[in-house]
Amino acid sequence: LGASLRSKLGAVRRKLVRVEFGRRLALAASVALLGLAVLLAVDWVTDLSLPVRTRILLTLGGLVAILLLRALAALWTQRRDEESLALMVEEREPGFRSRLIAAVQFARGKATVPDGDARRMVESMVDETEAYAKPMRLTEVVNTGPLRRALVVLFLLLGLGAGGYYAGGGITQDLLKRAFLSDVPVPRATRVVWTSQDLKV
């Protein structure tokens, strides 16, 4: 009873989880890119010491790790039961007139239905609800706006980061090495390189 409805609600649940997981993953990637860009800029201006760069990198890594754990947690925390999903669908599709959540409750055996005419009435109501929901894409009730905005920000940061990397050339490469705790000196427009070794004057 209600197998088609429960299948459609399962698709809504999976999309809800995917959308929130993707949004949180995009947020973690955006924070990582933005934090790395700020580190490069500050290091280029102020010539950060190795201990300071280490602390900043550890802090940024910890923050990104927390955000990634939140993204993984969404795989469990965003799973809704069928009644919550049915209520969500009914808020967006008032044409169900509470039949969807009632059909789900009957299908899950949450209501005692005597045999005979009452049983046939319930089965008829569930069949009618399934027929009403059949042409619909119930997954459209999931709001994908936050995910789209998070992806726009991420792709914008990726584009700016790629442009800055190629525009900076060797300067950006040296700054990235320093960001990952290399002892490369800060790239400047003018460098003094000692080539004569020790001299006696």
KOLKOL-858454 format. One record per residue (C-alpha): y negated, x negated, z; residue number from 1. Coordinates in Angstrom, 3 decimals, always signed. Each point is the difference from the previous one (the first is absolute). Example, Ala and Ser with C-alpha at 12.3 -4.5 7.8 and 13.67 -1.06 7.14 Angstrom:
<nodes>
         v         u         w    i
    +4.500   -12.300    +7.800    1
    -3.440    -1.370    -0.660    2
</nodes>
This chain:
<nodes>
         v         u         w    i
    +0.000    +0.000    +0.000    1
    -3.394    -1.392    -1.026    2
    +1.407    -3.215    -1.487    3
    -2.587    -0.054    -2.799    4
    -2.882    +0.429    +2.449    5
    +1.305    -2.704    +2.296    6
    +0.376    -2.345    -2.965    7
    -3.610    +0.612    -1.039    8
    -1.214    -0.566    +3.559    9
    +2.002    -3.233    +0.086   10
    -1.945    -1.180    -3.049   11
    -3.254    +0.836    +1.802   12
    +1.161    -2.028    +3.015   13
    +0.869    -3.031    -2.131   14
    -3.331    +0.090    -1.827   15
    -1.888    +0.332    +3.276   16
    +1.747    -3.111    +1.346   17
    -0.530    -1.974    -3.228   18
    -3.702    +0.828    -0.171   19
    -0.715    -1.030    +3.585   20
    +2.159    -3.136    -0.291   21
    -1.829    -1.028    -3.170   22
    -3.401    +0.661    +1.565   23
    +0.766    -2.132    +3.040   24
    +1.482    -2.758    -2.157   25
    -3.114    -0.049    -2.199   26
    -2.161    -0.164    +3.129   27
    +1.932    -3.006    +1.300   28
    -0.344    -1.812    -3.338   29
    -3.742    +0.778    -0.156   30
    -0.566    -1.356    +3.522   31
    +1.932    -3.161    -0.885   32
    -2.057    -0.602    -3.163   33
    -3.311    +0.783    +1.661   34
    +0.764    -2.149    +3.038   35
    +1.035    -2.924    -2.181   36
    -3.170    +0.310    -2.086   37
    -2.182    +0.000    +3.135   38
    +1.851    -3.045    +1.316   39
    -0.574    -1.897    -3.259   40
    -3.701    +0.878    -0.061   41
    -0.635    -0.951    +3.632   42
    +1.981    -3.228    -0.347   43
    -1.947    -0.990    -3.118   44
    -3.318    +0.528    +1.798   45
    +0.788    -1.390    +3.455   46
    +2.940    -2.441    -0.520   47
    +2.312    +1.526    +2.613   48
    +2.157    -2.358    +1.998   49
    +3.797    +0.137    -0.199   50
    +0.470    +1.661    +3.431   51
    -2.548    +2.705    -0.878   52
    +1.652    +0.653    -3.359   53
    +3.372    +0.175    +1.730   54
    -1.197    +2.617    +2.491   55
    -1.647    +2.074    -2.725   56
    +3.119    -0.126    -2.186   57
    +2.247    +0.983    +2.920   58
    -2.309    +2.884    +0.902   59
    -0.090    +1.232    -3.592   60
    +3.763    -0.354    -0.323   61
    +0.535    +1.959    +3.214   62
    -2.293    +2.785    -1.162   63
    +1.748    +0.250    -3.378   64
    +3.405    -0.041    +1.728   65
    -1.054    +2.934    +2.203   66
    -1.165    +1.932    -3.056   67
    +3.285    -0.728    -1.783   68
    +1.935    +1.229    +3.036   69
    -2.093    +3.195    -0.088   70
    +0.936    +0.399    -3.654   71
    +3.691    -0.364    +0.828   72
    -0.363    +2.413    +2.917   73
    -1.264    +2.632    -2.452   74
    +3.524    +0.177    -1.441   75
    +1.037    +1.689    +3.268   76
    -3.155    +1.436    +1.558   77
    -1.054    +1.916    -3.117   78
    +3.301    +1.808    -0.375   79
    -0.679    +3.684    +0.683   80
    +2.551    +2.656    +0.795   81
    +0.553    +2.843    -2.437   82
    -2.042    +2.507    +1.981   83
    -3.046    -2.289    +0.078   84
    +0.360    -0.593    -3.731   85
    +0.329    +3.736    -0.654   86
    -3.150    +0.646    +2.035   87
    -1.846    -2.678    -1.988   88
    +1.067    +1.594    -3.280   89
    -0.971    +3.489    +1.151   90
    -3.490    -1.185    +0.940   91
    -0.507    -1.153    -3.590   92
    +1.942    +2.859    -1.621   93
    -0.907    +3.241    +1.804   94
    +2.107    +1.974    -2.457   95
    +3.094    -0.742    +2.087   96
    -1.419    +2.242    +2.769   97
    +2.104    -1.732    +2.702   98
    +3.196    +0.622    -1.972   99
    +0.628    -3.714    -0.479  100
    +0.108    -0.950    +3.657  101
    +2.055    +3.111    +0.761  102
    +2.473    -0.907    -2.746  103
    +0.291    -3.537    +1.369  104
    +0.634    +1.274    +3.511  105
    +2.665    +2.409    -1.219  106
    +1.592    -2.714    -2.132  107
    +0.183    -2.345    +3.001  108
    +1.562    +2.691    +2.155  109
    -2.939    +0.246    +2.390  110
    +0.103    +3.767    -0.005  111
    +2.938    +2.219    +0.807  112
    +0.673    +2.442    -2.817  113
    +2.543    +2.764    +0.479  114
    +2.431    +0.777    -2.783  115
    -0.443    +2.810    -2.485  116
    -3.335    +1.201    -1.282  117
    -2.020    -2.469    +2.102  118
    +1.926    -2.933    -1.456  119
    -0.501    +1.256    -3.547  120
    -3.721    +0.510    +0.666  121
    -0.362    -3.602    +1.194  122
    +1.932    -1.313    -2.991  123
    -2.182    +2.079    -2.313  124
    -3.176    -1.382    +1.616  125
    +1.231    -3.586    -0.327  126
    +0.985    +0.560    -3.646  127
    -3.389    +1.531    -0.717  128
    -1.759    -2.981    +1.619  129
    +2.108    -2.435    -2.017  130
    -0.848    +1.831    -3.200  131
    -3.702    -0.076    +0.886  132
    +0.119    -3.738    +0.779  133
    +2.161    -1.000    -2.962  134
    -2.808    -0.585    -2.565  135
    -2.215    -1.706    +2.584  136
    -0.315    -3.710    +0.689  137
    -0.212    +0.119    +3.759  138
    -0.614    -3.757    +0.141  139
    -3.546    +0.636    -1.213  140
    -0.946    +1.124    +3.508  141
    +0.113    -3.652    +1.110  142
    -3.520    -1.453    +0.012  143
    +0.017    -3.238    -2.002  144
    -3.774    -0.575    +0.256  145
    +0.186    -2.586    +2.824  146
    +2.645    -1.954    -1.912  147
    -2.090    -0.023    -3.190  148
    -3.084    -1.207    +1.888  149
    +1.998    -2.753    +1.723  150
    +1.406    -1.151    -3.352  151
    -3.459    -0.012    -1.608  152
    -1.296    -2.248    +2.797  153
    +3.034    -2.271    -0.284  154
    -0.280    -0.391    -3.784  155
    -3.733    -0.604    +0.312  156
    +0.623    -2.789    +2.519  157
    +2.752    -1.439    -2.199  158
    -2.348    -0.028    -2.993  159
    -2.823    -1.625    +1.940  160
    +2.410    -2.500    +1.523  161
    +1.482    -0.960    -3.372  162
    -3.474    -0.314    -1.523  163
    -1.204    -2.151    +2.876  164
    +3.073    -2.203    -0.200  165
    -0.428    -0.763    -3.690  166
    -3.776    -0.343    +0.291  167
    +0.280    -2.408    +2.926  168
    +2.584    -2.219    -1.622  169
    +0.786    -3.067    +2.095  170
    -2.355    +1.116    +2.778  171
    +2.008    +3.172    +0.596  172
    +3.278    -1.910    -0.113  173
    -1.204    -2.473    +2.639  174
    -1.308    +2.819    +2.188  175
    +3.351    +1.780    -0.237  176
    +1.790    -3.191    +1.016  177
    -2.324    -0.286    +2.990  178
    +0.550    +3.642    +0.881  179
    +3.719    -0.751    +0.262  180
    -0.728    -2.967    +2.297  181
    -0.140    -2.910    -2.439  182
    -2.232    -2.995    +0.862  183
    -1.752    +0.112    -3.394  184
    -3.766    -0.552    +0.455  185
    -2.399    +2.859    -0.678  186
    -0.869    -0.038    -3.729  187
    -3.661    -0.749    -0.580  188
    -2.115    -0.494    -3.108  189
    -0.427    -3.706    +0.846  190
    +2.667    -2.202    +1.544  191
    -0.149    -3.577    +1.191  192
    +3.289    -1.787    -0.663  193
    +0.497    -3.462    +1.523  194
    +1.839    -2.073    -2.633  195
    -0.611    -3.614    +1.030  196
    +1.983    +0.031    +3.225  197
    -1.183    -2.471    +2.686  198
    -2.823    -2.380    -0.927  199
    -1.605    -2.976    +1.683  200
    -3.714    -0.352    -0.673  201
</nodes>
